[in-house]
Amino acid sequence: MNTSEKVLFLLESNKDIYTSGEEMARQCGVSRNAVWKAIRDLREKGYVIEAVSNKGYKLSADTDIISVEGIKAGLPEDLRKVDIIVYDSLDSTSDRAKELAMKGAAHGTVVVAVTQTGGRGRKDHSFFSPEGGLYMSIILKPEVLHDTDSKAVTSFVGNAVINSIKELTGIEPYVEGINDLYVKEKKICGILLESGSEFDSNTLQWIVAGIGLNFDSDISSFPEDVKERASGLFEKGKATITKNMLISKIIEKIL
């Protein structure tokens, strides 16, 4: 981690309290001036950081920017070594995860994108993926799973998302069909499982679980054929948690 990433991790890990520049410098192993430069760099990237004399710095509660540091700050310490990659935009987090899986990426590797330009659902249906959503894919290795039956894994991932949302917000989505999650008869989330096998032995090598969730998306901007049956977990600007918090919790529940 560079200094900005270290400072961001500290801010994300201590959202409710102010941390002094001196303490940040000590924990990051850098000078006070380096901390100040990191704070300036983060502000330029859009982070709202409060500063109070004799108290220090604190990340504003309104800040909701997806980052590796923000996700890892919410994970139990034993899961912080998981490989997490965050992109501003991708064609598809699952396509990227499959590329990584074919190159031998470890169980639990996570790919996250702020937006997708080619998000997909089952049977190659498109999944509209604008800003305001939560788009992530996680690589699962069969030798680590209790069951590799497609319906069992889909159910396992779906329940991980349901329980994460319920634990953090009190909202309890329900499953409709095979892989869609609904709240009040409106779809908020789709789950897509894809896998790779060794041709000669027909042995399952990896599974990629893709999760696309309307977090606080502007549903009015969705295509006409989608917005009638879609909803967001939260209305725009009314989220009670951050995307990083929910991503962390889903990773924890799955792994």
C-alpha positions, 0 to 999 in steps of 0.5 A: 500500500502507498501512503494514501491507501494506508491513510484511507484504510485508517479512515475507513477503519475508524469512521466514527472517531477522529484520528490525529495526524500524528497517530496516522503518521505513527501507524503508517510509518511516515511523516506528518507531512506525508499524511497531509499530502495523502489527505489532500490526494484523497480529497482530490479523488472525491473523499470528504474528510473532516478536519478538526484542530486538536482532534484530527481527521475523520471520513464523512459519513456521507462518503460512499466510494468503493475502494479496496481499502474500504472493503478490507476495513470491514472484513475480519482480519483473517480475510483481509489477505483476500485479493480484491480488485476494484475498477471504475468500469468494466464490461463485466466483473464475471468476465474479468473474474473468469480470466483470472480464474483461468490463470489460477487466481485463488479461492475468494478472489473478488472483482468489483466495478462501479459500473458495467458496460456489458453486465449479463444475467442468465441466458445472456440477458443484459443486466443494466449496470449504471452507477449506484449499483453494486457489481461484484464477482467472486472466484470459488474453488470446488475443493473448498465448497461443501457442495458443487451442485449448481442449485446448491451454490446459487442458493448458498450465494443468494442466502449470503446476500440476503443475510448480509442485507438483513444483518446490516439493514433489517431489510429481508429480500426473498428469492424469486425464480432461481437467482433473483432477489426481490423486495416488495415484489420488485427485483433488486439483485441478480445472481449468475454462476459460471464455471470452468472444467478441464476438458479431458477429465471433465473435472470442475476447476472453478466457479465464478459467482456474479452479483449485481445489486441495485444499491441506490440506483436511479431507477427512473434512468433504467430502460422502460422494460426494466424499471417497471419490475426493478427497485433499489435496496435504497432510494437515491441518497437514503442509504443507511450503509455504504456499498463497501460495508455491504460488499465486505459483509457478502464476502465474509458470508461467502468465505 
